[in-house]
Amino acid sequence: MTVEKQQRGRPRSEKAHQAVLDAAAELLLTHGLSEVSMDTVADRAGVSKATIYRWWPTKQTLALDALYTEWSAARPQPRDTGTLRGDLLSLLRPWARLAGGRPYGRVLAALITEAQTDPAFAAEYRQRFVEPRRAQGREIFRRAAERGEIPAGTNVDVALDLLYGPLYHRLLHGHAPLNDRFVRAVVDLALDGIRHRGS
């Protein structure tokens, strides 16, 4: 009897969990982190505030999870195209399209600000949001080194900063378009530097 009740309850719990994430993501992108409260999310998702706090201790952790979930669902896995340039474009172009398509810059700026003052949240932000993309990038550079496209001793972490730095700069400042043309320019300039240093 107890097992049967648990099995019946699990889909409802998953549905509520997703409803909270969807409501949080929409409110974040519409109003920004500072204007979002747990009360508003609970009302929009049709759950109690206690339910939300059972899964997320703060609205910042909820915002991070909502953003991570939305981006993970919308972002395709990067392909192995056989070239470093092709692999990097496969990784970065979908990211730029998604980031530039809605007001993610405002949300990310708020999360980055929070990470500057809360070490525990900063660690979670890096683990959930930053590190997965960097891990994908490291794998791309590893394959490129095996193919002989770049020197084996290439500083991959610096190379990733060279690639992501300009994208975040445009996303956060909004001074110029974050589009496919810009992504290609960033990739080509970064690779010119990496290959020149290797030669």
Backbone bond lengths (Angstrom), bond angles and torsions (degrees), N, CA, C in turn:
res aa  C-N    CA-C-N  psi(-1)  N-CA   C-N-CA  omega(-1)  CA-C   N-CA-C  phi
1 M - - - 1.451 - - 1.520 111.04 -
2 T 1.359 114.78 -46.37 1.464 119.41 -179.39 1.519 110.78 -64.33
3 V 1.345 116.42 -44.28 1.467 120.81 179.62 1.518 109.93 -61.19
4 E 1.349 116.41 -42.03 1.459 120.07 -179.45 1.520 110.85 -62.48
5 K 1.338 117.23 -40.43 1.463 120.63 178.18 1.526 110.92 -64.29
6 Q 1.348 116.25 -40.87 1.470 119.49 179.51 1.521 110.57 -63.91
7 Q 1.355 116.30 -40.47 1.457 119.11 -179.03 1.529 111.28 -66.58
8 R 1.332 115.74 -36.37 1.455 118.55 177.50 1.518 111.60 -69.97
9 G 1.327 117.19 -34.07 1.460 120.81 -175.80 1.510 114.50 -77.83
10 R 1.332 117.03 -24.01 1.455 119.81 -173.76 1.522 113.35 -62.44
11 P 1.346 119.59 -47.66 1.470 118.53 178.58 1.522 112.56 -60.26
12 R 1.329 117.82 -36.45 1.456 120.63 178.46 1.529 110.26 -63.63
13 S 1.336 115.99 -40.48 1.455 120.35 178.93 1.530 110.67 -64.57
14 E 1.330 116.29 -42.96 1.468 120.39 179.16 1.527 110.63 -64.79
15 K 1.319 115.84 -38.45 1.465 120.04 179.01 1.522 110.70 -65.39
16 A 1.324 117.08 -41.85 1.467 121.02 177.78 1.525 110.86 -64.98
17 H 1.317 115.66 -41.15 1.472 121.45 179.04 1.525 109.94 -58.49
18 Q 1.333 116.14 -48.04 1.465 120.25 -179.86 1.514 111.92 -67.06
19 A 1.340 116.70 -36.50 1.468 120.43 178.79 1.528 110.67 -62.70
20 V 1.316 116.91 -38.74 1.467 120.89 178.10 1.529 110.20 -65.82
21 L 1.343 116.59 -45.09 1.463 120.09 179.70 1.529 111.17 -62.40
22 D 1.327 117.14 -42.99 1.466 121.16 179.62 1.525 110.86 -63.57
23 A 1.333 116.33 -45.02 1.466 120.32 -179.67 1.521 110.59 -64.11
24 A 1.325 116.39 -42.79 1.466 120.27 -179.55 1.525 110.94 -63.44
25 A 1.336 117.23 -44.17 1.463 120.62 -179.49 1.522 111.08 -61.64
26 E 1.324 116.90 -44.97 1.458 120.42 -178.73 1.530 111.55 -65.52
27 L 1.318 116.46 -42.41 1.470 119.89 178.95 1.525 111.61 -66.60
28 L 1.323 116.75 -39.26 1.462 120.59 178.49 1.520 111.19 -60.57
29 L 1.329 115.88 -46.32 1.454 119.79 -176.26 1.526 112.01 -74.29
30 T 1.316 116.96 -25.55 1.462 120.47 179.85 1.522 112.18 -84.94
31 H 1.329 116.33 -40.87 1.464 119.82 -171.26 1.526 114.40 -117.60
32 G 1.335 118.27 -18.83 1.457 120.24 -176.17 1.521 111.29 90.26
33 L 1.333 115.50 158.49 1.461 121.49 -174.85 1.522 112.76 -60.53
34 S 1.308 117.45 -40.38 1.470 120.36 -175.08 1.524 112.46 -64.63
35 E 1.334 117.27 -25.32 1.467 121.20 -177.53 1.522 113.55 -96.05
36 V 1.333 116.65 -0.46 1.460 120.32 -177.71 1.526 109.41 -97.51
37 S 1.320 116.51 131.86 1.463 121.49 176.50 1.521 109.00 -122.65
38 M 1.333 115.68 159.30 1.459 120.36 177.07 1.529 110.29 -62.45
39 D 1.333 117.16 -34.61 1.469 120.38 178.49 1.533 110.74 -60.96
40 T 1.321 115.89 -44.96 1.458 120.15 -178.88 1.523 111.28 -65.00
41 V 1.339 116.01 -43.26 1.465 119.73 179.03 1.525 110.38 -62.66
42 A 1.335 116.10 -44.28 1.461 119.99 -179.86 1.522 111.00 -60.48
43 D 1.329 116.38 -43.61 1.457 120.48 179.99 1.527 110.85 -63.87
44 R 1.330 116.61 -44.20 1.464 120.90 -178.49 1.537 111.54 -67.28
45 A 1.346 116.67 -36.55 1.468 120.46 -176.88 1.527 112.82 -85.33
46 G 1.337 116.67 -12.73 1.460 119.60 -179.63 1.512 113.45 74.25
47 V 1.350 116.27 32.96 1.468 120.88 178.08 1.529 108.34 -128.91
48 S 1.333 115.76 170.21 1.462 119.11 177.32 1.527 109.96 -82.13
49 K 1.328 114.97 157.62 1.464 119.24 177.34 1.529 110.65 -64.65
50 A 1.336 116.38 -33.09 1.468 120.37 178.19 1.528 110.95 -62.12
51 T 1.334 116.30 -35.51 1.466 120.27 177.60 1.519 110.71 -62.57
52 I 1.319 116.21 -42.94 1.465 120.01 179.51 1.518 110.46 -64.25
53 Y 1.317 117.47 -46.40 1.465 120.74 -178.28 1.527 112.18 -66.03
54 R 1.310 117.10 -21.07 1.466 119.35 176.88 1.535 110.18 -67.40
55 W 1.323 116.42 -30.57 1.471 120.56 -178.79 1.525 113.45 -100.81
56 W 1.325 117.99 -32.77 1.468 121.27 -176.47 1.533 109.69 -132.85
57 P 1.325 118.05 120.20 1.467 120.19 -176.48 1.526 114.18 -72.70
58 T 1.325 117.60 -24.88 1.464 120.94 -178.84 1.520 109.73 -139.86
59 K 1.322 116.48 163.07 1.469 118.83 178.35 1.524 110.70 -70.36
60 Q 1.334 117.42 -23.62 1.469 119.88 177.44 1.530 110.75 -67.85
61 T 1.347 116.63 -42.68 1.463 118.50 178.36 1.519 110.93 -68.17
62 L 1.333 116.80 -34.80 1.465 120.27 175.38 1.528 110.43 -64.56
63 A 1.324 116.54 -43.75 1.467 120.76 179.45 1.523 110.84 -61.17
64 L 1.317 116.65 -42.78 1.456 120.81 179.91 1.522 110.76 -62.94
65 D 1.331 116.42 -44.05 1.455 120.58 -179.48 1.525 111.20 -67.12
66 A 1.333 116.56 -39.71 1.464 120.25 179.19 1.524 110.74 -63.28
67 L 1.322 115.55 -44.09 1.465 120.31 179.99 1.520 110.77 -65.52
68 Y 1.316 116.91 -45.13 1.457 121.70 179.97 1.531 110.97 -60.66
69 T 1.332 116.50 -44.05 1.464 121.17 -178.84 1.518 111.32 -64.93
70 E 1.327 116.20 -44.47 1.462 119.89 -179.37 1.522 111.19 -64.37
71 W 1.319 117.25 -43.99 1.461 120.58 -179.50 1.519 111.54 -67.98
72 S 1.337 117.01 -38.61 1.467 119.74 -179.53 1.521 110.88 -65.18
73 A 1.329 116.34 -37.32 1.464 119.88 -178.93 1.521 111.93 -71.31
74 A 1.328 116.64 -33.12 1.463 120.35 -174.60 1.524 113.42 -91.87
75 R 1.313 117.73 -17.62 1.456 120.61 -172.63 1.524 110.88 -96.58
76 P 1.322 118.33 120.65 1.463 119.68 177.09 1.519 110.90 -71.63
77 Q 1.322 116.07 156.12 1.454 120.27 176.32 1.531 108.92 -69.97
78 P 1.344 117.28 138.20 1.470 119.07 178.66 1.528 110.88 -63.70
79 R 1.324 114.87 144.38 1.464 120.60 -176.60 1.525 110.96 -93.86
80 D 1.329 115.49 155.32 1.462 121.42 170.57 1.524 106.09 -89.41
81 T 1.338 116.22 98.72 1.461 121.18 -175.19 1.520 112.85 -87.96
82 G 1.339 116.31 -11.03 1.457 119.84 -178.16 1.508 113.99 96.83
83 T 1.347 117.73 -8.51 1.469 121.16 176.73 1.521 108.87 -135.06
84 L 1.316 115.99 152.49 1.460 120.60 178.98 1.524 110.43 -63.70
85 R 1.332 116.77 -44.36 1.469 119.96 -179.41 1.538 110.44 -60.74
86 G 1.316 116.76 -47.05 1.458 120.28 -179.71 1.525 112.13 -62.65
87 D 1.326 116.26 -40.74 1.462 119.71 179.37 1.526 111.58 -64.94
88 L 1.335 116.42 -41.76 1.470 119.61 -179.85 1.526 111.34 -66.49
89 L 1.317 116.50 -39.86 1.471 118.82 177.08 1.523 110.81 -64.83
90 S 1.333 116.16 -37.10 1.463 120.49 177.99 1.524 111.44 -64.91
91 L 1.320 116.67 -30.91 1.465 121.67 178.26 1.525 112.13 -79.65
92 L 1.341 116.85 -44.56 1.462 121.01 -167.78 1.529 114.79 -91.25
93 R 1.323 117.76 -32.37 1.473 118.20 -177.39 1.534 113.20 -63.66
94 P 1.350 119.23 -45.97 1.474 117.71 177.06 1.526 112.34 -61.38
95 W 1.334 116.57 -36.75 1.473 121.01 177.75 1.525 110.28 -60.97
96 A 1.330 116.09 -47.05 1.468 120.01 -178.51 1.519 111.61 -66.29
97 R 1.324 117.25 -39.53 1.470 120.23 178.91 1.524 110.82 -63.31
98 L 1.312 116.21 -44.10 1.461 120.18 179.77 1.524 111.16 -67.15
99 A 1.319 116.04 -46.65 1.462 120.37 -178.02 1.522 111.86 -65.59
100 G 1.318 116.69 -37.65 1.457 119.99 -178.09 1.512 114.71 -83.28
101 G 1.338 116.65 -9.85 1.459 120.00 -175.73 1.515 114.61 -81.10
102 R 1.317 118.39 -22.79 1.463 122.66 -179.69 1.533 107.68 -139.37
103 P 1.328 118.76 169.55 1.480 119.65 -175.06 1.533 114.13 -75.61
104 Y 1.338 115.41 58.36 1.461 119.68 179.07 1.521 112.00 -70.45
105 G 1.318 117.77 -26.88 1.455 120.80 -177.87 1.513 111.86 -56.23
106 R 1.321 116.34 -43.81 1.467 120.88 -179.91 1.524 111.15 -63.05
107 V 1.327 116.80 -42.29 1.461 120.69 -179.46 1.529 110.54 -67.58
108 L 1.339 116.61 -45.82 1.456 119.93 179.17 1.514 111.95 -62.88
109 A 1.327 116.88 -39.12 1.462 119.99 178.26 1.525 110.72 -60.13
110 A 1.334 117.06 -41.17 1.466 120.51 178.93 1.524 111.07 -66.02
111 L 1.333 116.98 -40.66 1.460 120.06 179.58 1.527 111.36 -67.96
112 I 1.326 117.02 -39.34 1.461 120.62 177.92 1.527 110.33 -64.97
113 T 1.332 117.03 -40.21 1.463 120.87 176.47 1.521 110.59 -60.55
114 E 1.314 116.85 -44.07 1.467 121.08 178.38 1.522 111.00 -61.92
115 A 1.332 116.00 -39.12 1.467 120.31 -179.40 1.529 112.07 -65.62
116 Q 1.332 117.56 -25.13 1.458 120.40 179.53 1.525 112.67 -71.54
117 T 1.332 116.84 -22.90 1.466 119.81 -175.42 1.533 113.29 -113.74
118 D 1.315 117.83 -8.27 1.464 121.55 -177.57 1.529 108.79 -128.24
119 P 1.347 117.93 98.36 1.467 120.46 -176.28 1.529 113.74 -58.55
120 A 1.333 117.21 -36.92 1.468 119.30 -179.52 1.524 110.54 -66.39
121 F 1.336 116.00 -42.95 1.461 119.04 177.64 1.528 110.35 -67.29
122 A 1.330 117.24 -37.23 1.470 120.56 178.89 1.524 110.82 -58.97
123 A 1.331 116.30 -41.73 1.469 119.63 179.38 1.519 110.81 -65.31
124 E 1.330 116.37 -40.55 1.461 120.00 178.74 1.524 111.03 -67.65
125 Y 1.322 117.26 -39.59 1.467 121.79 178.38 1.532 110.48 -60.29
126 R 1.324 115.70 -46.10 1.465 118.65 -179.88 1.528 111.17 -65.39
127 Q 1.347 116.22 -41.31 1.456 119.90 -177.56 1.521 112.32 -67.79
128 R 1.332 117.52 -42.69 1.456 121.37 -174.16 1.523 113.39 -86.30
129 F 1.331 116.94 -33.84 1.461 119.28 -169.35 1.529 113.75 -111.02
130 V 1.332 116.64 -39.34 1.464 119.58 -175.00 1.526 111.67 -88.90
131 E 1.318 116.32 -50.24 1.457 120.30 -170.84 1.528 114.51 -63.80
132 P 1.339 120.78 -38.55 1.478 118.24 179.72 1.530 113.41 -57.61
133 R 1.330 118.13 -39.51 1.464 120.55 178.68 1.524 111.46 -70.89
134 R 1.317 116.04 -37.90 1.460 118.65 178.98 1.526 110.29 -67.66
135 A 1.322 117.32 -35.12 1.466 120.14 177.52 1.529 110.39 -63.87
136 Q 1.331 116.60 -40.54 1.468 119.71 176.27 1.530 110.53 -63.15
137 G 1.325 116.09 -41.51 1.459 120.14 179.02 1.515 112.45 -64.33
138 R 1.326 117.09 -39.98 1.473 120.11 178.58 1.521 110.95 -62.10
139 E 1.323 116.35 -39.33 1.466 120.04 178.45 1.525 110.53 -64.37
140 I 1.312 117.36 -39.14 1.467 121.39 178.38 1.526 110.34 -62.64
141 F 1.330 116.97 -45.15 1.467 119.84 179.68 1.529 111.26 -69.23
142 R 1.326 117.82 -32.36 1.465 120.28 177.01 1.529 109.99 -62.17
143 R 1.323 116.00 -45.26 1.473 119.12 178.45 1.527 110.62 -63.03
144 A 1.331 116.80 -39.62 1.468 120.06 -179.41 1.525 110.68 -64.06
145 A 1.328 117.22 -39.22 1.470 120.31 178.15 1.518 110.45 -65.62
146 E 1.336 117.33 -38.65 1.473 120.43 177.80 1.527 111.57 -64.78
147 R 1.333 116.39 -33.05 1.471 120.16 178.43 1.526 112.06 -80.14
148 G 1.325 117.45 -8.91 1.457 121.34 -178.88 1.518 113.95 82.53
149 E 1.345 117.19 15.00 1.469 120.29 179.88 1.523 112.26 -74.77
150 I 1.311 116.98 -27.88 1.464 121.98 179.49 1.524 108.30 -135.61
151 P 1.321 117.26 157.51 1.468 119.70 178.19 1.528 110.64 -62.31
152 A 1.319 116.51 146.94 1.460 121.59 -178.84 1.527 112.09 -60.53
153 G 1.333 117.40 -29.50 1.462 120.88 -176.77 1.516 114.73 -90.79
154 T 1.329 118.31 13.68 1.468 121.55 -179.25 1.528 110.67 -57.35
155 N 1.331 116.50 133.48 1.465 121.77 177.52 1.531 108.03 -77.11
156 V 1.308 115.41 95.87 1.463 121.10 -172.49 1.519 111.93 -67.42
157 D 1.328 117.44 -38.08 1.465 119.06 -179.26 1.526 111.72 -63.91
158 V 1.316 117.04 -39.21 1.459 119.58 175.87 1.526 110.24 -67.56
159 A 1.323 116.89 -40.27 1.471 120.54 177.98 1.523 110.78 -59.63
160 L 1.333 117.51 -41.31 1.460 120.61 178.68 1.522 111.15 -66.16
161 D 1.325 116.76 -37.40 1.470 119.41 176.15 1.526 110.97 -64.12
162 L 1.331 116.59 -37.50 1.464 120.13 177.39 1.524 111.62 -62.99
163 L 1.315 116.72 -31.99 1.462 121.04 -178.75 1.529 112.15 -83.42
164 Y 1.319 116.88 -48.45 1.461 119.44 -175.89 1.527 113.04 -78.69
165 G 1.329 117.27 -29.20 1.463 120.28 -177.92 1.526 113.21 -53.91
166 P 1.334 119.15 -52.56 1.471 120.14 179.61 1.528 113.30 -62.65
167 L 1.341 116.73 -34.45 1.466 119.53 -179.30 1.528 110.68 -67.03
168 Y 1.328 116.19 -46.00 1.460 119.53 177.31 1.526 110.91 -64.91
169 H 1.326 116.71 -36.07 1.466 120.93 179.58 1.533 109.98 -58.57
170 R 1.312 116.70 -48.30 1.477 119.60 179.21 1.527 111.72 -68.99
171 L 1.326 116.26 -37.58 1.460 118.72 179.91 1.522 111.23 -63.62
172 L 1.330 117.27 -44.02 1.461 121.16 -174.99 1.522 112.80 -79.13
173 H 1.330 117.73 -34.31 1.471 120.07 -176.96 1.527 112.98 -93.82
174 G 1.326 116.79 -27.14 1.454 119.86 177.18 1.515 114.72 63.45
175 H 1.332 116.98 25.51 1.462 120.13 -175.79 1.528 113.28 -83.78
176 A 1.354 116.10 -12.51 1.467 120.68 -178.75 1.523 107.77 -158.59
177 P 1.336 117.27 162.22 1.468 119.78 -175.26 1.526 113.01 -64.93
178 L 1.318 115.22 141.76 1.461 122.39 171.16 1.525 106.07 -103.21
179 N 1.342 115.23 91.29 1.462 119.97 -173.07 1.523 111.06 -135.58
180 D 1.333 115.87 -179.21 1.466 120.59 -176.98 1.523 112.17 -60.47
181 R 1.327 116.86 -39.11 1.468 119.70 -179.44 1.525 111.02 -60.85
182 F 1.330 115.50 -42.71 1.462 119.57 179.53 1.530 110.66 -66.41
183 V 1.333 117.43 -41.91 1.462 120.49 179.05 1.527 110.17 -59.89
184 R 1.333 117.39 -44.28 1.479 120.13 178.26 1.521 110.91 -61.30
185 A 1.329 117.17 -41.84 1.470 120.34 -179.83 1.520 111.03 -63.59
186 V 1.324 117.19 -42.33 1.465 121.00 179.14 1.523 110.71 -63.32
187 V 1.327 116.23 -47.05 1.466 120.51 -179.60 1.526 110.37 -61.35
188 D 1.324 117.50 -45.50 1.465 120.16 -176.78 1.525 111.68 -66.41
189 L 1.330 117.88 -42.42 1.463 119.88 179.20 1.527 111.54 -66.27
190 A 1.331 116.20 -42.00 1.464 119.36 179.00 1.522 110.84 -63.09
191 L 1.333 117.25 -43.79 1.461 120.09 -179.38 1.526 111.84 -67.98
192 D 1.341 117.31 -34.68 1.467 119.62 175.14 1.529 110.06 -57.48
193 G 1.329 115.84 -45.29 1.457 120.55 -179.49 1.517 112.06 -66.45
194 I 1.323 116.62 -43.46 1.472 120.05 -179.22 1.524 110.64 -64.41
195 R 1.318 116.92 -44.41 1.461 119.85 -178.69 1.523 111.87 -70.28
196 H 1.335 117.02 -37.94 1.464 120.39 178.49 1.525 110.19 -63.02
197 R 1.323 116.38 -41.95 1.457 120.17 179.22 1.526 109.96 -63.76
198 G 1.344 116.11 -38.10 1.454 119.66 179.68 1.518 112.87 -68.63
199 S 1.330 116.74 -33.70 1.456 119.58 -177.99 1.530 111.58 -80.32
